[in-house]
Amino acid sequence: MRIVTFILFTLLHCTNYSQGVFAPPAGQIGSTAIHKDSAAIVHWAESCEVVRGRLDIADSTIGLVSFGSEIEAIDMANGTVVSLGDKGSAVLQFNGVVFDGPGHDFAVFENSFSDDFLELAFVEVSSDGINFVRFPATCDLQDSVQIGPFGSSDATQINNLAGKYRAQFGTPFDLSELAGNPDVDINEIRHIRIIDCVGSLHPEFASQDQYGQRINDPYPTPFSSGGFDLDALGIIHYQEYTEIIEHIEHFSVFPNPTRGLLNINCTGFVKAEIQTMQGRSIKYSTQQTINCASLANGNYIIKVFTENGFHNQIFMKR
């Protein structure tokens, strides 16, 4: 009996999965990690602009990180990275839009060598490149003892922070969590920004989660490769950019999302066609009000033909 009790005690106290309420490391039951070869990823970031952070935010005399280049964050995750340093950032772009589909919409890849050496970063999105909205992050890691340069963290106590999973596994994000925010259109994301979390617990430098809790991750890391190491951005729900015909002066589709009727307001309306996100036509109309109640919930493209051209718009059926 004592042996059984000892085994149970060991399992309960040594398994990371029992520690927190959030998803566990890659490979464990309940993990949300997305492998770089997953068929769910349909596109990768096409450009990256980095603002380097310091080697140590508490010491401005030793300069900035220097490891890697911006090109390392473009295309498929491959283990080569650009390091952001303390409070450094990267803005990733693509020739199209990321939109809110079922489940997660994109994933950020870091290069951690293990499931518990986690360098974390905030993730923000923007529709216009000016206004960025941050995903509500939670970090329930203890904040009384500083995690050292190569210390360990528990993934089950971390949510909505990039860097939660080891190399080759992306941390996914769901745009629906930002629904209703007036500063961003979750069906037209054109910029994604990654900002290194400063792991220092010092009040002057500490990063905080949505509840004001200090984020404790490896610190200091005064190396050329310090801070968050960005490998790639994989996109799950993606639509190539479609040029808008300049002749169309007035155009809108509402309500969006819709539960039934979809109204089209434009100049010189001729007809409309509803397509799947893969471009397959499923419905036609010569009226400017279309009944979409029979469509399955999800995202669609409406192609509106006018006397001067056409316009494509993504809409959601709920």
Rosetta silent file (secondary structure, phi, psi, omega in degrees, C-alpha in Angstrom):
SEQUENCE: MRIVTFILFTLLHCTNYSQGVFAPPAGQIGSTAIHKDSAAIVHWAESCEVVRGRLDIADSTIGLVSFGSEIEAIDMANGTVVSLGDKGSAVLQFNGVVFDGPGHDFAVFENSFSDDFLELAFVEVSSDGINFVRFPATCDLQDSVQIGPFGSSDATQINNLAGKYRAQFGTPFDLSELAGNPDVDINEIRHIRIIDCVGSLHPEFASQDQYGQRINDPYPTPFSSGGFDLDALGIIHYQEYTEIIEHIEHFSVFPNPTRGLLNINCTGFVKAEIQTMQGRSIKYSTQQTINCASLANGNYIIKVFTENGFHNQIFMKR
SCORE:     score description
SCORE:     0.000 S_00000001
   1 L     0.000  -42.544  178.993    0.000    0.000    0.000 S_00000001
   2 H   -61.977  -36.711  179.984    2.838    2.392    0.865 S_00000001
   3 H   -65.360  -43.972  179.319    4.462    1.671   -2.537 S_00000001
   4 H   -62.109  -44.039  179.803    1.216    2.461   -4.417 S_00000001
   5 H   -61.658  -41.110  179.319    0.766    5.665   -2.423 S_00000001
   6 H   -63.026  -41.902 -179.543    4.338    6.740   -3.200 S_00000001
   7 H   -64.185  -43.907  179.405    3.844    6.110   -6.952 S_00000001
   8 H   -63.363  -42.268  179.142    0.613    8.116   -7.023 S_00000001
   9 H   -60.418  -43.145 -178.941    2.247   10.968   -5.114 S_00000001
  10 H   -63.668  -44.228 -179.383    5.159   11.011   -7.561 S_00000001
  11 H   -62.715  -42.817 -176.851    2.895   11.059  -10.626 S_00000001
  12 H   -68.116  -28.802 -174.548    0.763   13.874   -9.268 S_00000001
  13 H  -102.578   -7.700 -178.190    3.726   16.062   -8.390 S_00000001
  14 H  -114.529   -7.846 -179.904    6.063   15.385  -11.306 S_00000001
  15 L   -92.760  122.013 -178.528    3.718   15.504  -14.284 S_00000001
  16 H   -56.499  -32.657 -174.660    3.496   18.990  -15.818 S_00000001
  17 H   -60.279  -25.838 -177.332   -0.065   18.319  -16.944 S_00000001
  18 H   -85.440   -5.020 -169.897   -1.309   18.392  -13.335 S_00000001
  19 L   -81.694  -41.740 -174.407    0.188   21.795  -12.577 S_00000001
  20 L  -132.119 -175.485 -174.803   -2.046   24.342  -14.323 S_00000001
  21 L   -99.231   -7.320 -176.046   -5.360   24.818  -16.096 S_00000001
  22 L   -97.780  173.986 -174.325   -4.071   25.548  -19.597 S_00000001
  23 L   -58.771  141.596 -177.498   -2.990   23.256  -22.442 S_00000001
  24 L   -83.178  178.738 -178.873    0.070   21.060  -21.750 S_00000001
  25 L   -59.075  164.035  178.602    3.275   20.681  -23.817 S_00000001
  26 L   -55.596  137.760  178.120    3.329   19.306  -27.358 S_00000001
  27 L    93.328  -15.722  178.602    2.596   15.603  -27.545 S_00000001
  28 L   -92.395  155.259  179.076    0.543   15.474  -24.360 S_00000001
  29 L   -60.800  128.506  179.535   -3.221   14.919  -24.272 S_00000001
  30 L    93.978   -4.715  179.391   -5.025   18.232  -24.566 S_00000001
  31 L   -68.199  144.608  176.111   -2.111   20.129  -26.115 S_00000001
  32 L  -101.566    5.875 -178.076   -2.974   22.771  -28.730 S_00000001
  33 L   -57.178  138.124  179.331    0.524   22.712  -30.271 S_00000001
  34 E  -114.605  119.479 -179.693    0.537   22.741  -34.077 S_00000001
  35 E   -69.895  149.042 -177.369    3.396   20.982  -35.848 S_00000001
  36 L   -60.845  -23.776  179.826    5.101   22.861  -38.659 S_00000001
  37 L   -93.853    7.869 -178.083    4.086   20.118  -41.129 S_00000001
  38 L   -62.278  137.825  177.630    0.408   20.236  -40.165 S_00000001
  39 L   -67.153  -14.582  179.371   -2.012   20.316  -43.105 S_00000001
  40 L   -68.189  -25.845 -179.477   -3.931   23.007  -41.182 S_00000001
  41 L   -83.801  119.658 -175.974   -1.257   25.567  -42.095 S_00000001
  42 L  -108.796  -10.366 -177.260   -1.983   26.932  -45.575 S_00000001
  43 E  -159.060  160.884  178.523    0.382   29.914  -45.726 S_00000001
  44 E  -129.592  158.794  179.272    3.423   31.480  -44.072 S_00000001
  45 L   -57.802  144.475 -176.711    4.500   35.074  -43.418 S_00000001
  46 L  -108.954  -15.303  176.489    6.056   36.770  -46.437 S_00000001
  47 E  -150.145  155.904 -176.595    7.818   39.734  -44.833 S_00000001
  48 E  -147.561  133.237  176.346    9.205   40.654  -41.424 S_00000001
  49 E  -123.884  120.147 -173.396   10.367   43.912  -39.867 S_00000001
  50 E  -110.732  138.447  168.395   12.282   43.635  -36.583 S_00000001
  51 E  -112.856  110.546 -174.660   13.096   46.213  -33.930 S_00000001
  52 L   -68.259  142.697  174.327   15.887   44.704  -31.831 S_00000001
  53 L   -99.441  178.063 -176.555   15.682   44.754  -28.053 S_00000001
  54 E   -76.195  156.930  170.553   18.478   44.992  -25.510 S_00000001
  55 L   -63.044  -39.229  176.181   20.780   42.205  -24.388 S_00000001
  56 L  -147.566  115.632 -175.008   19.688   43.148  -20.872 S_00000001
  57 L   -61.327  -21.490 -179.358   16.964   45.718  -20.357 S_00000001
  58 L   -86.097   -4.909 -177.614   18.527   46.678  -17.017 S_00000001
  59 L  -137.187   96.024 -176.521   21.884   47.529  -18.614 S_00000001
  60 H   -75.255   -7.060 -175.129   21.781   49.899  -21.577 S_00000001
  61 H   -82.416  -14.505 -174.532   25.582   49.919  -21.903 S_00000001
  62 H  -101.254    5.931  169.029   25.887   46.440  -23.455 S_00000001
  63 L    84.140 -161.278 -173.281   23.793   47.079  -26.556 S_00000001
  64 E  -108.217  161.153  173.977   21.246   45.104  -28.537 S_00000001
  65 L   -67.310  161.043 -175.301   20.861   41.461  -29.548 S_00000001
  66 L  -142.472    0.871 -172.459   22.185   40.602  -32.995 S_00000001
  67 L   -75.200  135.244  175.355   21.473   36.954  -33.735 S_00000001
  68 L    76.140  174.674  178.018   19.769   36.040  -37.010 S_00000001
  69 L  -133.879  166.976 -176.148   18.138   38.240  -39.628 S_00000001
  70 H   -58.417  -31.603 -177.428   14.585   39.159  -40.560 S_00000001
  71 H   -64.448  -21.385 -179.243   14.575   36.705  -43.445 S_00000001
  72 H   -66.672  -22.210 -177.837   14.773   33.828  -40.952 S_00000001
  73 H   -91.262    0.695 -177.815   11.162   34.517  -39.889 S_00000001
  74 L   -95.718  147.026  179.056    9.802   34.279  -43.435 S_00000001
  75 L    68.801 -163.271 -169.632    8.279   31.131  -44.938 S_00000001
  76 L   -64.301  144.362  176.019    8.063   27.722  -43.269 S_00000001
  77 L   -60.290  130.291 -178.059    9.438   27.075  -39.779 S_00000001
  78 L  -142.065    9.591  177.331   12.865   25.464  -40.077 S_00000001
  79 L    92.355  -14.203  174.585   14.659   26.146  -36.810 S_00000001
  80 L   -88.347  139.240 -168.643   16.554   29.207  -38.001 S_00000001
  81 L  -135.478  165.821  166.204   15.499   32.296  -36.063 S_00000001
  82 E  -117.438  128.052 -177.074   15.822   36.014  -35.530 S_00000001
  83 E   -88.839  137.521 -174.939   16.274   36.966  -31.874 S_00000001
  84 L   -94.326  -26.729 -177.708   14.261   39.895  -30.541 S_00000001
  85 L    75.535  175.774 -178.409   16.043   40.623  -27.244 S_00000001
  86 E   -61.550  114.700  176.720   14.456   42.225  -24.189 S_00000001
  87 L    70.070   13.934  175.169   11.265   43.992  -25.330 S_00000001
  88 L   -70.894  167.780 -176.920   12.212   43.655  -29.008 S_00000001
  89 E  -146.372  161.556  176.327    9.479   43.222  -31.603 S_00000001
  90 E  -141.538  135.340  175.146    8.724   41.897  -35.081 S_00000001
  91 E  -111.018  122.946 -177.784    5.887   42.802  -37.450 S_00000001
  92 E  -107.694  141.130 -179.278    4.952   40.075  -39.935 S_00000001
  93 E  -134.818  172.027 -175.293    2.975   40.637  -43.135 S_00000001
  94 E  -159.082  159.528 -178.107    1.587   38.652  -46.084 S_00000001
  95 E   -87.524   62.527 -177.649   -0.045   39.316  -49.455 S_00000001
  96 E   171.025 -160.226 -179.566   -3.543   38.690  -48.197 S_00000001
  97 E  -130.301  145.518  168.784   -5.582   38.624  -45.015 S_00000001
  98 E   -93.130  135.519 -177.823   -5.857   36.326  -42.017 S_00000001
  99 L  -129.568  163.792 -178.992   -9.493   35.882  -41.012 S_00000001
 100 L   -80.181  108.367  176.041  -11.449   34.374  -38.151 S_00000001
 101 L  -113.748 -171.507  178.148  -12.413   30.826  -39.058 S_00000001
 102 L   -63.493  130.622  178.649  -13.384   27.808  -36.969 S_00000001
 103 L    73.544 -148.980 -177.035  -10.866   27.218  -34.182 S_00000001
 104 L   -74.324  153.420 -174.090   -7.365   28.689  -34.302 S_00000001
 105 L  -114.746  -23.547  175.569   -6.369   31.062  -37.114 S_00000001
 106 E  -160.172  166.967 -178.135   -2.559   31.240  -36.995 S_00000001
 107 E  -140.091  141.323 -179.931    0.410   29.915  -35.014 S_00000001
 108 E  -107.442  132.733 -175.995    3.720   31.443  -33.888 S_00000001
 109 E  -109.133  131.480  173.734    6.857   29.290  -33.842 S_00000001
 110 L  -114.563 -173.193 -175.388    9.819   29.674  -31.462 S_00000001
 111 L  -126.185   30.944 -179.242   12.908   27.427  -31.171 S_00000001
 112 L   -54.890  141.509 -178.468   12.928   26.175  -27.578 S_00000001
 113 L   -87.691   -1.793 -179.640   15.054   23.042  -27.137 S_00000001
 114 L  -152.997  175.263 -179.494   12.689   21.559  -24.519 S_00000001
 115 L   -79.660  -10.979 -176.295    9.125   21.599  -23.196 S_00000001
 116 L  -126.331   -0.886  170.244    9.995   23.720  -20.180 S_00000001
 117 L   -94.206   97.286 -169.016   12.617   26.230  -21.359 S_00000001
 118 L  -119.930  115.943  173.258   10.113   28.827  -22.537 S_00000001
 119 L  -101.669  122.617 -165.787   10.918   32.313  -23.798 S_00000001
 120 L  -106.096  159.818  178.882    7.617   34.137  -24.140 S_00000001
 121 E  -151.165  146.412  171.969    6.168   36.944  -26.252 S_00000001
 122 E   -74.748  154.343  176.835    2.945   38.928  -26.563 S_00000001
 123 E  -126.276  129.981  179.701    1.008   38.654  -29.827 S_00000001
 124 E  -129.425  153.427  179.050   -0.904   41.547  -31.387 S_00000001
 125 E  -129.877  156.513 -179.059   -2.868   41.918  -34.640 S_00000001
 126 E  -147.544  146.039  175.152   -3.831   44.843  -36.850 S_00000001
 127 L   -95.102  -22.281 -174.896   -6.042   45.503  -39.850 S_00000001
 128 L  -121.813   -2.008 -179.397   -4.402   48.805  -40.810 S_00000001
 129 L    80.111    0.238 -179.352   -0.814   48.564  -39.532 S_00000001
 130 L  -113.916  -52.759  179.953   -1.481   51.413  -37.087 S_00000001
 131 L   -94.304  117.242  178.876   -3.871   50.118  -34.473 S_00000001
 132 L  -111.072  139.119  179.217   -2.713   46.866  -32.862 S_00000001
 133 E  -118.045  131.366 -174.882   -4.809   44.782  -30.480 S_00000001
 134 E   -92.697  137.973  172.689   -3.153   42.370  -28.048 S_00000001
 135 L   -65.910  137.956 -179.418   -4.410   38.871  -27.286 S_00000001
 136 L   -69.823  105.459 -174.817   -5.382   38.630  -23.602 S_00000001
 137 L   -94.026  149.186  176.404   -2.455   36.710  -22.134 S_00000001
 138 E  -130.123  133.071  175.563   -2.328   34.856  -18.836 S_00000001
 139 E  -133.007  106.011 -179.173    0.784   33.791  -16.915 S_00000001
 140 L   -96.172   13.136  176.668    0.144   31.958  -13.648 S_00000001
 141 L   -64.219  148.037  178.653    3.810   31.118  -13.050 S_00000001
 142 L   -58.061  145.420  179.633    5.077   32.058   -9.590 S_00000001
 143 L  -125.692   31.471  177.473    6.550   35.548   -9.468 S_00000001
 144 L  -101.014  -26.579  179.735    8.404   35.421   -6.147 S_00000001
 145 L  -125.035  125.258 -178.182   11.626   33.782   -7.394 S_00000001
 146 L   -64.146  129.785  171.925   13.276   34.837  -10.647 S_00000001
 147 L   -73.555  128.376 -176.193   13.586   32.102  -13.291 S_00000001
 148 L   -75.943 -179.845 -175.358   17.256   32.061  -14.295 S_00000001
 149 L   -54.213  -33.083  179.345   18.774   32.179  -17.803 S_00000001
 150 L  -124.761   32.391 -178.752   18.180   28.463  -18.390 S_00000001
 151 L   -77.034  175.756 -174.593   15.398   27.896  -15.860 S_00000001
 152 L  -109.392  149.632  175.932   12.179   25.937  -16.338 S_00000001
 153 L  -132.354  158.753 -178.790    8.560   26.989  -16.819 S_00000001
 154 L  -106.496  114.196 -176.666    5.287   25.055  -16.849 S_00000001
 155 H   -60.074  -27.621 -177.548    3.294   25.380  -20.085 S_00000001
 156 H   -73.219   -3.387  176.636    0.032   24.554  -18.308 S_00000001
 157 H  -109.001   14.515 -175.531    0.268   27.892  -16.486 S_00000001
 158 E  -128.923  134.499  178.578    0.641   29.910  -19.694 S_00000001
 159 E  -143.991  139.372  177.915   -2.024   31.000  -22.195 S_00000001
 160 L    59.432   35.151  170.463   -2.028   33.279  -25.257 S_00000001
 161 L  -125.391  127.665  175.862    1.713   33.873  -25.133 S_00000001
 162 E   -64.367  150.013 -179.054    3.918   32.848  -28.057 S_00000001
 163 L    95.327    6.523 -179.328    6.773   30.532  -27.099 S_00000001
 164 L   -68.304  -24.954 -175.320    4.598   28.154  -25.065 S_00000001
 165 L  -119.581  158.855 -177.533    5.782   25.145  -27.117 S_00000001
 166 L   -70.377  172.808 -178.767    9.145   23.697  -28.137 S_00000001
 167 L   -52.285  144.035  179.288   10.769   24.035  -31.559 S_00000001
 168 L    79.497   -4.634  178.043    8.753   22.832  -34.573 S_00000001
 169 E  -120.753  121.032 -178.221    5.474   23.288  -32.679 S_00000001
 170 E   -85.334  148.928  172.703    3.566   26.542  -33.055 S_00000001
 171 E   -89.760  118.607 -174.087    1.514   28.285  -30.381 S_00000001
 172 E   -87.596  155.968  179.625   -1.937   28.896  -31.933 S_00000001
 173 E  -135.443  142.755 -176.417   -4.177   31.956  -31.609 S_00000001
 174 L  -114.865  115.318 -176.345   -7.915   32.362  -32.211 S_00000001
 175 H   -64.177  -21.667 -179.758   -9.097   35.720  -33.555 S_00000001
 176 H   -61.017  -21.227  178.302  -12.587   35.189  -32.167 S_00000001
 177 H   -67.523  -16.173 -179.878  -11.152   36.143  -28.771 S_00000001
 178 H  -105.276    7.979 -178.376  -10.849   39.706  -30.100 S_00000001
 179 L   -57.966  138.216  178.438  -14.386   39.890  -31.531 S_00000001
 180 L    90.784   -8.608  178.193  -16.138   43.171  -30.843 S_00000001
 181 L   -75.597  121.842 -175.276  -12.959   45.211  -30.458 S_00000001
 182 L   -69.283  -11.938 -176.078  -13.516   48.429  -32.471 S_00000001
 183 L   -91.170    0.247 -178.034   -9.818   48.805  -33.279 S_00000001
 184 L  -151.454  144.985  173.337   -9.523   45.682  -35.421 S_00000001
 185 L  -101.329  108.346 -173.791  -11.486   43.706  -38.029 S_00000001
 186 L   -69.836   -6.679  175.523  -10.917   40.070  -37.124 S_00000001
 187 L  -103.218    9.749  178.291  -11.821   39.035  -40.670 S_00000001
 188 L  -149.677   67.261  178.706   -9.174   41.274  -42.221 S_00000001
 189 E   -91.983  122.662 -177.566   -5.876   40.949  -40.350 S_00000001
 190 E  -114.542  -12.339 -178.095   -2.932   42.247  -42.380 S_00000001
 191 E  -140.624  137.610  175.108   -0.231   42.634  -39.723 S_00000001
 192 E  -128.555  126.445 -175.625    0.801   40.454  -36.778 S_00000001
 193 E  -113.217  134.395  177.285    3.224   41.793  -34.182 S_00000001
 194 E  -111.983  126.612 -178.041    5.331   39.733  -31.775 S_00000001
 195 E  -124.992  121.241 -179.178    6.727   41.537  -28.703 S_00000001
 196 E   -58.708  133.686  171.729    9.240   39.915  -26.367 S_00000001
 197 L   -82.903  124.999  174.751    8.125   39.568  -22.753 S_00000001
 198 L   -76.029  118.374 -174.721   10.795   40.851  -20.414 S_00000001
 199 L   -77.467   -8.534 -177.892   11.125   38.048  -17.877 S_00000001
 200 L   -60.815  139.511  176.409   12.598   40.227  -15.142 S_00000001
 201 L   -90.016   -2.146  178.627   10.536   40.438  -11.957 S_00000001
 202 L   -63.240  128.939 -176.207   11.957   43.869  -11.153 S_00000001
 203 L   -53.974  -29.848 -177.375    8.974   46.268  -10.999 S_00000001
 204 L   -72.944  -25.629 -172.660   10.710   48.747  -13.314 S_00000001
 205 L  -118.821  -14.363 -170.498   11.143   46.257  -16.154 S_00000001
 206 L   -62.272  141.629  169.867    8.600   43.457  -15.661 S_00000001
 207 L   -88.521  150.377 -177.310    6.031   42.549  -18.321 S_00000001
 208 E  -126.487  147.504  176.908    2.496   41.906  -17.084 S_00000001
 209 L   -84.061 -172.055 -174.781   -0.343   39.695  -18.257 S_00000001
 210 L   -63.612  -18.612 -178.933   -3.974   40.790  -18.638 S_00000001
 211 L  -101.964    6.042 -179.446   -4.491   40.570  -14.858 S_00000001
 212 L    84.154    7.751  177.955   -1.420   42.572  -13.916 S_00000001
 213 L   -79.074  138.362  179.190    0.571   39.475  -12.933 S_00000001
 214 E   -70.639  138.972 -179.535    4.287   39.670  -13.648 S_00000001
 215 L   -93.082  116.638 -174.758    5.479   37.308  -16.392 S_00000001
 216 L  -102.648  105.398  173.344    8.400   35.262  -15.130 S_00000001
 217 L  -134.326  174.046 -171.084   10.561   33.760  -17.867 S_00000001
 218 L   -48.945  124.045 -178.911   14.318   33.148  -18.247 S_00000001
 219 L  -159.259  141.962   -4.543   16.247   36.280  -17.222 S_00000001
 220 L   -81.748  158.621  175.385   18.784   37.659  -17.695 S_00000001
 221 L  -129.835   69.136 -174.470   19.772   36.362  -21.137 S_00000001
 222 L   -79.315   54.048 -178.998   22.572   38.792  -22.137 S_00000001
 223 L  -116.409  163.392  178.584   23.514   36.835  -25.254 S_00000001
 224 L   -61.456  -22.681  179.743   23.398   37.781  -28.932 S_00000001
 225 L  -106.374   27.132 -177.188   20.467   35.352  -29.172 S_00000001
 226 L   -71.361  162.217  178.062   18.689   36.625  -26.071 S_00000001
 227 L    76.787 -166.506 -178.951   14.952   37.082  -25.690 S_00000001
 228 L   -66.241  134.181 -179.682   12.232   35.573  -27.852 S_00000001
 229 E  -108.274  106.791 -175.552   13.581   33.730  -30.913 S_00000001
 230 E   -85.146  121.157  178.928   11.140   34.027  -33.822 S_00000001
 231 L   -97.401  -49.033 -175.377   11.174   31.113  -36.256 S_00000001
 232 E  -169.761  166.895  172.286    7.993   31.561  -38.302 S_00000001
 233 E  -125.522  114.661  178.415    4.327   32.493  -38.505 S_00000001
 234 E   -99.918  133.035 -175.706    2.011   29.816  -39.905 S_00000001
 235 E  -107.331  132.104 -178.308   -1.444   30.882  -41.120 S_00000001
 236 L   -97.406  -44.355  178.892   -4.460   28.581  -40.892 S_00000001
 237 L  -115.121  108.019 -168.913   -7.254   30.803  -42.239 S_00000001
 238 E  -139.853  140.489  175.904   -5.942   32.886  -45.117 S_00000001
 239 E  -132.435  125.703  177.066   -7.326   34.672  -48.164 S_00000001
 240 E   -58.412  145.665  179.411   -5.160   36.131  -50.929 S_00000001
 241 L   -67.144  134.162  177.339   -5.594   39.865  -51.357 S_00000001
 242 L  -115.380  124.060  179.218   -8.032   40.852  -54.109 S_00000001
 243 L   -62.995  140.314  177.234   -7.714   44.267  -55.672 S_00000001
 244 L   -91.116  129.541  177.993  -10.814   46.438  -55.437 S_00000001
 245 L   -64.309  125.247 -173.619  -11.978   47.929  -58.717 S_00000001
 246 L   -64.115  -23.421 -177.561  -11.534   51.677  -58.378 S_00000001
 247 L   -67.598  -21.079 -178.163  -14.793   52.439  -60.217 S_00000001
 248 L   -81.487  105.927 -174.922  -16.837   51.118  -57.288 S_00000001
 249 L   -87.982  -32.126 -177.772  -17.330   54.185  -55.132 S_00000001
 250 L  -127.386  122.901 -179.842  -19.884   52.821  -52.659 S_00000001
 251 E  -154.648  132.681  172.467  -19.835   49.286  -51.372 S_00000001
 252 E  -159.454  151.722  176.835  -20.853   47.513  -48.179 S_00000001
 253 E  -127.138  126.953 -175.168  -22.200   44.135  -47.087 S_00000001
 254 E  -152.867  155.983   -9.689  -24.228   43.936  -43.897 S_00000001
 255 L   -73.749  152.638  179.056  -24.835   42.612  -41.335 S_00000001
 256 L  -138.630  106.388   11.746  -21.495   40.865  -41.116 S_00000001
 257 L   -73.294  162.178  176.692  -21.596   38.352  -39.484 S_00000001
 258 E  -125.827  150.602  174.695  -25.126   37.383  -40.519 S_00000001
 259 L  -104.419  -10.888 -178.266  -27.519   34.731  -39.285 S_00000001
 260 L  -157.114  -89.371 -176.899  -29.847   34.995  -42.298 S_00000001
 261 E   -77.349  138.211  176.791  -30.278   37.937  -44.648 S_00000001
 262 E  -121.751  121.690 -176.944  -27.212   39.574  -46.199 S_00000001
 263 E  -102.075  141.017  179.732  -27.673   43.026  -47.713 S_00000001
 264 E  -115.692  127.230  177.654  -25.530   44.533  -50.477 S_00000001
 265 E  -121.459  109.196  179.216  -25.187   48.278  -50.850 S_00000001
 266 E  -157.799  165.816  179.247  -23.272   49.415  -53.930 S_00000001
 267 L   -86.917  133.977  175.208  -23.491   51.558  -57.039 S_00000001
 268 L    68.275   35.491 -179.055  -24.527   49.902  -60.310 S_00000001
 269 E   -58.665  136.920  176.359  -25.360   46.479  -58.838 S_00000001
 270 E  -117.446  -57.208  179.697  -25.829   43.701  -61.419 S_00000001
 271 E  -161.054  170.742  179.305  -25.616   40.379  -59.618 S_00000001
 272 E  -137.664  151.361  179.772  -23.870   38.581  -56.766 S_00000001
 273 E  -134.622  130.347  176.352  -22.214   35.209  -56.309 S_00000001
 274 E  -100.165  132.189 -178.159  -21.407   33.480  -53.022 S_00000001
 275 E  -124.524  156.760  169.261  -18.330   31.279  -52.989 S_00000001
 276 L   -71.662  170.010  178.858  -16.596   29.022  -50.482 S_00000001
 277 L   -67.798  -11.976  176.703  -13.218   30.188  -49.210 S_00000001
 278 L   -93.360    0.155  176.443  -11.715   27.844  -51.802 S_00000001
 279 L    92.479    9.631  179.828  -13.511   29.756  -54.611 S_00000001
 280 L   -85.744  127.217 -179.224  -16.309   27.257  -55.391 S_00000001
 281 E   -72.284  133.047 -178.951  -19.583   28.942  -56.370 S_00000001
 282 E  -129.726  -11.441 -178.284  -22.551   27.852  -54.248 S_00000001
 283 E  -159.831  139.998  178.418  -25.209   30.564  -54.647 S_00000001
 284 E  -123.212  154.256  176.786  -26.240   33.262  -57.162 S_00000001
 285 E  -156.337  142.721  172.430  -28.551   36.253  -56.838 S_00000001
 286 L  -105.240    8.001  178.606  -29.795   39.189  -58.898 S_00000001
 287 L  -107.889  154.146 -178.696  -31.202   40.782  -55.745 S_00000001
 288 L   -88.332    3.413  170.763  -29.333   42.981  -53.296 S_00000001
 289 E  -124.225  122.668 -175.820  -30.714   41.020  -50.354 S_00000001
 290 E  -119.031  133.613  176.874  -29.668   37.371  -50.164 S_00000001
 291 E   -86.061  112.772 -177.690  -31.049   34.761  -47.788 S_00000001
 292 L  -105.746   12.143 -174.840  -28.046   32.911  -46.344 S_00000001
 293 L   -59.501  -29.322 -177.146  -29.928   30.971  -43.665 S_00000001
 294 L   -80.760   -9.546 -179.211  -29.323   27.654  -45.440 S_00000001
 295 L   -75.601  144.753  174.698  -25.541   28.075  -45.468 S_00000001
 296 L   -67.994  150.831  179.048  -23.469   26.203  -42.915 S_00000001
 297 L   -61.213  138.884 -179.923  -21.810   28.401  -40.295 S_00000001
 298 E   150.490 -170.047 -178.962  -18.422   29.676  -41.405 S_00000001
 299 E   -99.360  143.117  179.984  -16.670   32.172  -43.679 S_00000001
 300 E  -139.136  167.714  174.157  -17.588   32.803  -47.312 S_00000001
 301 E  -111.907  131.644  171.540  -16.701   35.147  -50.164 S_00000001
 302 E  -109.238  124.795 -179.889  -19.369   37.257  -51.809 S_00000001
 303 E  -106.044  114.345 -175.762  -18.467   38.444  -55.329 S_00000001
 304 E  -106.068  121.388  178.684  -20.540   41.438  -56.378 S_00000001
 305 E   -95.813  135.306  177.745  -20.692   42.393  -60.064 S_00000001
 306 E  -126.487 -179.036  179.466  -21.491   45.979  -61.005 S_00000001
 307 L   -66.470  -19.355 -175.731  -21.674   47.991  -64.201 S_00000001
 308 L  -114.397    0.944 -178.782  -18.027   48.950  -63.749 S_00000001
 309 E   154.798 -142.953  179.440  -16.420   45.790  -62.427 S_00000001
 310 E  -151.604  166.300  178.929  -16.651   43.599  -59.339 S_00000001
 311 E  -144.264  136.447  176.672  -15.705   43.459  -55.692 S_00000001
 312 E  -103.560  139.269  178.639  -14.926   40.519  -53.367 S_00000001
 313 E  -140.963  134.532  174.139  -15.794   40.597  -49.683 S_00000001
 314 E   -83.950  134.617  173.395  -15.376   37.989  -46.946 S_00000001
 315 E  -136.418  163.263 -178.097  -18.398   37.518  -44.691 S_00000001
 316 E  -116.660  134.708  171.543  -19.342   35.164  -41.890 S_00000001
 317 E  -101.275  126.258  179.140  -22.513   33.091  -41.513 S_00000001
 318 L  -114.149    0.000    0.000  -23.325   32.290  -37.877 S_00000001
